[in-house]
Amino acid sequence: MSWYSLTIRKIISFGFILCFDSFLYTFTVQPIRFSLALWRLFINTITNSKAPLPPSQKADILRTLLLTVSILILIPLADASKIYHSIRGQDTIKLYVIFNALEVRLSPQRVSGLFADLRWFFNR
């Protein structure tokens, strides 16, 4: 294994850990912070307190509301069967599947000739 392969693996691993940390924060810590900020806003409203919410709690409320509104807007648009059939209907995906199936089943000499014929057929 070369040094650049190891470096690329380290970078990809770091990116995965970073994305996983962000995912965990969004769905575990953020709801807790939102509920605490909402509780403080509720208490301030009931007691007519003059102490405003700190900017961090305002940001927590806005972040959670933005996430909730985004999810509510995007979930009806993300029908899994429509996405599947849209991807399956693409010609490039079909060619990719055909090429991989042919590459596995045929010998290398036949595959190169067959690929040339297929490319000629699809590029006419």
KEDRENVO-262911 format. One record per residue (C-alpha): residue number from 0; residue in one letter; x, y, z. Coordinates in steps of 0.1 Angstrom, whole numbers. Layout:
BEGIN
seq type xx yy zz
NUM A X Y Z
...
REM end
This chain:
BEGIN
seq type xx yy zz
0 M 0 0 0
1 S 14 34 -10
2 W 16 65 12
3 Y -10 84 -9
4 S -35 55 -5
5 L -31 57 32
6 T -35 95 31
7 I -67 93 11
8 R -81 67 35
9 K -73 90 64
10 I -90 119 47
11 I -121 99 38
12 S -123 85 74
13 F -120 120 88
14 G -148 132 65
15 F -170 103 75
16 I -165 110 112
17 L -172 147 107
18 C -205 140 89
19 F -215 114 115
20 D -208 139 143
21 S -229 165 125
22 F -257 140 120
23 L -257 130 157
24 Y -257 166 168
25 T -286 175 146
26 F -308 147 158
27 T -298 143 195
28 V -283 175 209
29 Q -302 201 188
30 P -337 189 200
31 I -326 191 236
32 R -312 226 231
33 F -344 236 213
34 S -366 224 241
35 L -345 242 268
36 A -347 275 247
37 L -384 270 242
38 W -389 264 280
39 R -370 296 288
40 L -390 316 263
41 F -422 302 278
42 I -411 311 314
43 N -401 346 303
44 T -435 351 286
45 I -454 339 317
46 T -435 359 342
47 N -432 390 320
48 S -394 389 326
49 K -374 417 310
50 A -344 393 305
51 P -342 385 268
52 L -332 352 254
53 P -295 348 248
54 P -285 348 211
55 S -274 311 213
56 Q -310 301 224
57 K -325 322 196
58 A -302 305 171
59 D -313 271 185
60 I -349 279 180
61 L -343 292 145
62 R -321 262 135
63 T -347 237 147
64 L -376 255 130
65 L -356 257 98
66 L -348 220 99
67 T -385 212 107
68 V -399 234 79
69 S -373 219 54
70 I -383 184 63
71 L -420 191 61
72 I -415 206 26
73 L -392 180 12
74 I -408 148 25
75 P -438 149 2
76 L -415 154 -27
77 A -393 124 -19
78 D -413 94 -30
79 A -389 65 -30
80 S -406 46 -58
81 K -405 77 -81
82 I -369 82 -73
83 Y -361 45 -80
84 H -379 45 -113
85 S -364 78 -123
86 I -329 64 -118
87 R -337 31 -133
88 G -351 47 -164
89 Q -319 66 -172
90 D -300 52 -202
91 T -266 56 -186
92 I -276 34 -157
93 K -289 7 -181
94 L -256 8 -201
95 Y -237 6 -169
96 V -256 -25 -158
97 I -253 -41 -192
98 F -215 -34 -194
99 N -209 -48 -159
100 A -230 -79 -166
101 L -212 -85 -199
102 E -178 -79 -183
103 V -184 -106 -157
104 R -197 -132 -180
105 L -175 -129 -211
106 S -138 -133 -217
107 P -117 -102 -221
108 Q -112 -106 -259
109 R -149 -109 -265
110 V -157 -80 -242
111 S -135 -55 -259
112 G -151 -63 -293
113 L -185 -63 -279
114 F -180 -29 -262
115 A -168 -15 -295
116 D -199 -28 -312
117 L -222 -14 -285
118 R -205 20 -285
119 W -209 21 -323
120 F -246 12 -320
121 F -254 38 -293
122 N -233 66 -309
123 R -250 63 -343
REM end
